[in-house]
Amino acid sequence: MIDKIAIEKHIRGLLIALGDNPDREGLIDTPKRVANMYEEIFEGMNYTNDEIANLFNKSFEINNNLNSDDIVVIRDIEIFSCCEHHLALMYDMVVTIAYIPKNRVIGLSKIARICDMVGKRLQLQEKIGRDIAEIMSKIIESEDIAVLIKGKHSCMTARGISKTNSFTETSLFMGKFKDNFNLQNRIYNKI
């Protein structure tokens, strides 16, 4: 669990290390505000992938009259995260998830909740995609999943090389998506 008291202590120390006075009017409540914010934006760190799968396991049995290449695609799920290398914000992130239903479909809002919760960890964009796919696979009992993510990383846009227009795109293909370029193209071409 997130230790808000320790966060407050360390943020106070960080303010001192930055050369400011944590007791001045504008900063006196900053450690507490940051601790409250961290509790919210890092909520996903309290849960394993298995626990997230259990939290959002609202799936429905379907009859088997779907074709083997019928796919469900959910686009433009907005999330944010923090890079584990610099604790810098990953923002303007959108996730696209596609899957081929076998025996179960998942409630659409649960997919967005999974994406949010996975993003609320210290992360790498590549790992976000892997975690989402793993959780989805547990719920829908299928490996036929694709996850595309596009986002900006402030560790690249606001510092260092400072390339403000750069995006990072990652893709993860599992099951039938892995080697089926027709299925992959259907996702990329916004069917």
PyMOL commands that set and color helices and strands:
alter all, ss='L'
color gray80, all
select helices_A, chain A and resi 4-17+30-41+43-46+49-55+108-119+125-140+154-157+176-179+181-188
alter helices_A, ss='H'
color red, helices_A
select strands_A, chain A and resi 59-61+72-83+89-99+104-106+122-123+145-153+168-173
alter strands_A, ss='S'
color yellow, strands_A
deselect
rebuild
show_as cartoon
